Amino acid sequence: MEKVKIVQYGCGKMSAYTMRYALEKGYEIVGAVDINPDVIGKDISEIIGCNYEPTGIKITDAKDTEALLVNTKPDVCIITTMSLVSDLEEILMLCAKLGINAITTCEEAFYPMASNPTLTKKVDALAKQNNCTITGSGYQDVFWGNLIYTLGGATHKITKIKGSSSYNVEDYGIALAQVHGSGMTLEEFDEKVAAADKISEEERQKVIESGTYTPSYMWNVVPWLADRFGFTITSMTQKCVPIVAKEDIHSNTLNMDIKAGRATGMSAVVTAQTKEGVEIEAECIGKVYAPEDVDTNDWTIYGEPDTRVVITEPKTVELTCASVINRIPDLINSVSGFVPTSRMGELKY
C-alpha cells in the first residue's frame, strides 16, 4: 500500500509538531511551503528540531506553491498559517482546483459557514467539482466538540451546555495574537475588536454574508456543536471584552512589552438559543499569559443529570496538531466538498 503523501503549508510553530507527528504515523512529507525568507530552503528537519535527521525535503517559497503541488501530487495539504478563512482563500481554492484534500488549523475553518458562508460555498463547490475534501480541525475537535457530544450521550435531558477555555496566544503566532487584540489600547480594542458586536443581528448577518466578519473562535464552535447534536440555532450573540494587563508584561510573539492598562487578549462569549430549547454558551479566553497562568478547559452539561468536566493544563498546541494528523483518514474517506468534522464522527486514535 502506498504511503499517504503530504505537503505542509506554513512552517511556523505548529508545523514542528504536525510534520513530526505525520512522519511518525507513517505518512510521507513530499513538500513544505512558507513565506519567511529565513526558513525557505531549509530542510524540514530544522523546523521539526529534536535532532531530527535531515529528510531531503526543502522548504519552498509560497509563490511556487502551485508548481510544488502539481509536481508532488500530494494526497493531503496541511495548512497551519492564519486564523480566518478569508486569509486562506488562495490556498484553499488552489487545493480545491487541483483536487487535493486539505485540513487546516484555521480556527474559523472549524465551522466557517457560520461566519463566512459565501467563501465556504465557493470552496465547497470547487472541491465537489474536483472530488476532494476540505476541513478544519484541531484542539476544539475534541475538547470543545466531540468530548461534549459524548457527555451528552450519557445525559437523559439537556437544558444548557456551557463551556469555557483559556489558552496562551503566545503559543500560536502573531496572527492569533492580533485577532485577540493583544497589545492594543482599550480604545483600539473597542474600535477594532468589540465594535463588531455592537450591531443588531440583521446588521451582523449582512456583514457575515459580505465575508468581512471577524468571529471569535466560539462563534464557529457553538454551531459545530449544534450541528453535531442535531440542534437548530434560532439566534446567536457574541460579546468580546478585553483582558487588561495589571502590570507590564512581555510578549515574545508581538516582540513588545504590553504596558499596564492595555489589552493582553480577550474573553469572547457566544450564546445560542435553539429550536429544541437547549441553550449553548461558550467562552474562550485568549491572552498573553503571566507566569502563573495555565490553560484550562471547563464544560458543564446542565439537565438530568448535571455533568461537569474540567481539564487542567491541556497541551493545546500538541493536542491541536495530533488532532489534525488523526483526522487525515477521515479527510481522505469523506464525501467531497467543504465538510466540517461535525459530520465525520468522533476523532479516533
Residue, then its C-alpha position, 0 to 999 in steps of 0.5 A: m500500500e502506498k504511503v499517504k503523501i503530504v505537503q505542509y503549508g506554513c512552517g511556523k510553530m505548529s508545523a514542528y509538531t504536525m510534520r513530526y507527528a505525520l512522519e511518525k504515523g507513517y505518512e510521507i512529507v513530499g513538500a513544505v511551503d512558507i513565506n519567511p525568507d529565513v526558513i525557505g530552503k531549509d530542510i524540514s528537519e530544522i523546523i521539526g528540531c529534536n535532532y531530527e535527521p535531515t529528510g531531503i525535503k526543502i522548504t519552498d517559497a509560497k509563490d511556487t506553491e502551485a508548481l510544488l503541488v502539481n509536481t508532488k501530487p500530494d494526497v493531503c495539504i496541511i495548512t497551519t498559517m492564519s486564523l480566518v478563512s478569508d486569509l486562506e482563500e488562495i490556498l484553499m481554492l488552489c487545493a480545491k482546483l487541483g483536487i487535493n484534500a486539505i485540513t487546516t488549523c484555521e480556527e474559523a475553518f472549524y465551522p466557517m459557514a457560520s461566519n463566512p458562508t459565501l467563501t465556504k460555498k465557493v470552496d465547497a463547490l470547487a472541491k465537489q467539482n474536483n472530488c476532494t475534501i476540505t476541513g478544519s480541525g484541531y484542539q476544539d475537535v475534541f475538547w470543545g466538540n466531540l468530548i461534549y457530544t459524548l457527555g451528552g450521550a450519557t445525559h437523559k435531558i439537556t437544558k444548557i451546555k456551557g463551556s469555557s477555555s483559556y489558552n496562551v496566544e503566545d503559543y500560536g503566532i502573531a496572527l492569533a495574537q492580533v485577532h485577540g487584540s493583544g497589545m492594543t489600547l482599550e480604545e483600539f480594542d473597542e474600535k477594532v475588536a468589540a465594535a463588531d458586536k455592537i450591531s443588531e443581528e440583521e446588521r451582523q448577518k449582512v456583514i457575515e454574508s459580505g465575508t468581512y466578519t471577524p468571529s471569535y473562535m466560539w462563534n464557529v464552535v457553538p454551531w459545530l456543536a449544534d450541528r453535531f447534536g442535531f440542534t437548530i440555532t434560532s439566534m446567536t450573540q457574541k460579546c468580546v471584552p478585553i483582558v487588561a494587563k495589571e502590570d507590564i508584561h512581555s510578549n515574545t510573539l508581538n516582540m513588545d512589552i504590553k504596558a499596564g492598562r492595555a489589552t493582553g487578549m480577550s474573553a469572547v462569549v457566544t450564546a445560542q438559543t435553539k429550536e429544541g430549547v437547549e441553550i449553548e454558551a461558550e467562552c474562550i479566553g485568549k491572552v498573553y499569559a503571566p507566569e502563573d497562568v495555565d490553560t484550562n478547559d471547563w464544560t458543564i452539561y446542565g439537565e438530568p443529570d448535571t455533568r461537569v468536566v474540567i481539564t487542567e493544563p491541556k497541551t493545546v498546541e500538541l493536542t491541536c496538531a495530533s488532532v489534525i494528523n488523526r483526522i487525515p483518514d477521515l479527510i481522505n474517506s469523506v464525501s467531497g466538498f467543504v465538510p466540517t468534522s461535525r459530520m465525520g464522527e468522533l476523532k479516533y486514535 
